[in-house]
Amino acid sequence: MTRLPLSFLALLLSISGTNVQAQSVSGEPVLDNIVQIKLLPGWRQPSGAHMVALQVTLAPGWKTYWRVGGDTGIPPRFNWQGSKNLAQVTYRWPRPDIMYVDGLEIIGYKHQLVLPIELEPTQPGEAITAALNLEIGVCAKVCIPVTVDLSASLKPSATEPRALIERALDQVEISAASGGLKSVACTVSKIKDGYQLNAEFKLPTSETTPEVVVFESTLQDVWIAPATSQRNGDRLTAQTTLISYAGDGFAFDPADLQVTVIGKKAAIDIGGCPLKK
């Protein structure tokens, strides 16, 4: 999902190392006093995959973002190309907070983000050399895009779970069935340069109220507007628009979207939104 332009000052910093090193930038606070970033080595699971975690520790008043940042957020970008013996990467996002700054919706984390990441080796039983180039945004009164290189040698003999990562795993998205979803369906109508999408969910209120509905797509050069939603008992409705930046037509199937309902108690992975019959 592509975001609206930032209304804040953006300072681009490039840092290399296992932890973010302190730097002074044009009178701004020392960066090391704002954010610390680590790759926690974790443990090898019985499945053969290695569970690690990205730990982002923030100074008071600063925040970072979920995989979709909201109206102005900077979601992280991950590049694992320098890794060895790595076949697949799966992110286990913990439930984010919904925050509002000057009337703008922000989806992210205060204080600390611990993001569990499951790394599947190409050669099971062998060490994984994890090399991550991370681009992540942190914001207070200004927003700072930060680039950092992290690395770790992950040995199969490391089998002891780490409590910090386990606590984060307890907060990851739950399945639609676990969240009590009974049904979901979408209707789509054509508008200038895109589509209007309306979704209807039959979903109990206990796990999510109040909630935010987020739509994601893998389509390139298509902007998805932050959704509006309304609830009436177990009936939740949400509306959004998909707009082509190029101003031309495009085709999409709402069943291919990723829909997530985020609330104070849980984030529910709805999956796709099939067309209403």
TAJOUR-V650881 format. One record per residue. N is the residue number from 1. PSI is psi in whole degrees, -180 to 180 (NA if undefined). OMEGA is omega in radians with two decimals (none if undefined). NEAR is the number of other ideal C-beta (glycine too) atoms within 8 Angstrom. Layout:
N:PSI:OMEGA:NEAR, N:PSI:OMEGA:NEAR
//
This chain:
1:131:3.13:8, 2:142:-3.01:7, 3:162:2.96:12, 4:156:3.14:5, 5:147:3.10:5, 6:140:3.04:9, 7:-2:-3.12:6, 8:166:3.00:9, 9:128:3.11:5, 10:126:3.10:9, 11:123:-3.09:11, 12:121:-3.12:6, 13:142:3.08:11, 14:120:-3.05:5, 15:144:3.12:12, 16:135:3.11:5, 17:173:3.12:8, 18:-37:3.06:6, 19:155:3.05:7, 20:127:-3.11:11, 21:153:-3.10:8, 22:133:3.04:7, 23:144:3.03:9, 24:136:-3.07:7, 25:106:3.01:8, 26:44:3.10:4, 27:-4:3.09:4, 28:163:3.13:9, 29:152:3.07:6, 30:129:-3.02:8, 31:-37:-3.12:17, 32:-23:3.08:10, 33:-6:-3.12:7, 34:-47:-3.01:12, 35:140:2.98:14, 36:132:-3.09:9, 37:129:3.14:14, 38:154:2.95:10, 39:110:-3.13:13, 40:128:-2.96:12, 41:-25:3.03:8, 42:-144:-3.00:13, 43:157:3.07:11, 44:129:-3.10:12, 45:161:3.10:9, 46:-28:3.12:3, 47:-16:-3.07:4, 48:-17:3.08:9, 49:155:-3.14:11, 50:126:3.11:15, 51:118:3.04:14, 52:-175:3.06:15, 53:145:2.96:15, 54:124:3.12:15, 55:120:3.10:14, 56:113:-3.12:15, 57:127:-2.98:9, 58:146:3.03:15, 59:157:3.11:8, 60:136:3.12:5, 61:-10:3.14:4, 62:155:-3.13:12, 63:159:2.99:12, 64:-180:-2.83:14, 65:153:3.00:19, 66:-178:-3.13:11, 67:-19:2.92:8, 68:127:-2.97:11, 69:-9:-3.03:14, 70:-150:-3.06:14, 71:-39:-3.01:10, 72:4:-3.00:13, 73:161:3.13:15, 74:96:-3.13:12, 75:153:-3.10:11, 76:154:3.02:11, 77:135:-3.05:7, 78:135:3.07:9, 79:114:-3.09:7, 80:18:-2.97:11, 81:-27:-3.13:6, 82:3:-3.08:6, 83:159:3.08:11, 84:144:-3.10:6, 85:45:3.14:11, 86:116:-3.09:14, 87:-36:-3.02:6, 88:146:3.13:6, 89:130:3.11:10, 90:127:-3.12:8, 91:133:3.14:10, 92:84:-3.02:11, 93:125:3.00:11, 94:158:-3.13:13, 95:127:3.10:9, 96:169:3.00:12, 97:153:3.01:7, 98:119:-3.08:10, 99:158:3.12:10, 100:129:3.11:8, 101:118:-3.12:6, 102:39:3.10:5, 103:-1:-3.14:4, 104:138:-3.13:10, 105:132:3.10:10, 106:132:3.11:16, 107:113:-3.07:16, 108:-149:-2.98:15, 109:138:2.99:14, 110:157:3.04:9, 111:-62:-3.06:6, 112:141:2.94:9, 113:126:2.94:11, 114:108:-3.07:14, 115:105:3.07:13, 116:138:-3.13:15, 117:126:-3.12:12, 118:121:-3.12:12, 119:121:3.14:14, 120:122:-3.09:11, 121:152:3.00:14, 122:-42:3.11:5, 123:100:-3.14:6, 124:144:3.13:5, 125:-4:3.11:6, 126:161:3.10:8, 127:149:3.03:8, 128:129:2.98:13, 129:104:-3.09:12, 130:124:3.09:15, 131:112:-3.04:12, 132:124:2.91:13, 133:116:-3.01:12, 134:131:2.95:14, 135:122:-3.05:9, 136:146:3.13:14, 137:139:3.00:15, 138:141:-3.02:14, 139:145:2.88:14, 140:-110:3.01:8, 141:-21:2.97:3, 142:160:3.05:10, 143:136:-3.10:13, 144:111:2.94:13, 145:127:-3.08:12, 146:135:3.04:14, 147:131:-3.11:11, 148:144:3.06:12, 149:127:-3.12:11, 150:147:3.13:13, 151:157:3.10:11, 152:146:2.99:9, 153:117:-2.99:8, 154:104:-3.05:14, 155:144:3.14:7, 156:-17:-3.14:8, 157:-12:3.11:5, 158:101:-3.04:11, 159:0:-3.08:5, 160:119:3.11:5, 161:152:3.10:8, 162:131:-3.02:10, 163:-39:-3.10:6, 164:-42:3.13:10, 165:-39:3.12:15, 166:-39:3.10:9, 167:-39:3.10:9, 168:-38:3.11:14, 169:-28:3.08:10, 170:-15:-3.08:6, 171:7:-3.07:7, 172:167:-3.14:12, 173:142:3.07:10, 174:161:-3.12:10, 175:162:3.09:8, 176:-40:3.13:10, 177:-43:3.13:6, 178:-31:3.12:7, 179:-6:3.09:14, 180:15:3.14:9, 181:129:3.11:12, 182:-36:-3.14:6, 183:157:3.05:7, 184:139:3.11:13, 185:151:-3.12:11, 186:152:2.91:13, 187:147:-3.07:8, 188:135:3.06:10, 189:144:-3.09:7, 190:136:3.01:6, 191:177:-3.14:8, 192:126:3.08:3, 193:16:-3.13:7, 194:-145:-3.04:12, 195:149:2.92:10, 196:130:-3.12:11, 197:132:3.08:14, 198:127:-3.12:11, 199:144:3.10:15, 200:128:-3.12:12, 201:140:2.90:13, 202:103:-2.94:10, 203:125:3.13:13, 204:157:-3.07:7, 205:-13:-2.90:9, 206:-39:-3.00:7, 207:-19:-2.93:11, 208:-24:-2.99:15, 209:134:-0.21:8, 210:157:-2.97:6, 211:164:3.01:11, 212:136:3.10:12, 213:129:-3.11:13, 214:130:3.07:11, 215:133:3.10:15, 216:151:3.13:12, 217:152:3.05:12, 218:1:3.14:5, 219:137:3.10:8, 220:147:3.05:4, 221:31:3.06:7, 222:127:3.11:14, 223:132:3.04:8, 224:120:-3.11:11, 225:148:2.98:8, 226:133:-3.04:7, 227:150:2.91:11, 228:150:-3.10:7, 229:156:3.09:11, 230:147:3.11:7, 231:139:3.03:10, 232:95:-3.06:5, 233:-127:3.13:5, 234:5:-3.14:8, 235:118:3.11:9, 236:129:3.08:14, 237:150:3.14:12, 238:148:-3.12:13, 239:142:3.05:11, 240:173:3.04:12, 241:148:3.04:11, 242:122:-3.03:14, 243:136:3.06:9, 244:126:3.08:12, 245:-31:-3.12:8, 246:-11:3.13:5, 247:15:3.13:5, 248:175:-3.10:6, 249:157:3.06:4, 250:157:3.13:8, 251:146:3.05:4, 252:158:3.09:11, 253:119:-3.12:6, 254:-19:3.07:13, 255:-18:3.12:8, 256:-6:3.10:8, 257:160:2.95:11, 258:119:-3.12:9, 259:132:3.11:14, 260:135:3.05:12, 261:119:-3.04:16, 262:127:3.09:14, 263:-169:-3.08:13, 264:-27:-3.07:5, 265:-27:-3.05:6, 266:159:2.92:10, 267:130:-3.05:13, 268:124:3.09:18, 269:100:-3.11:10, 270:-31:-3.03:12, 271:-141:-3.13:6, 272:177:-3.11:10, 273:91:-3.09:13, 274:152:3.12:9, 275:141:3.13:10, 276:134:-3.13:7, 277:NA:none:3
//
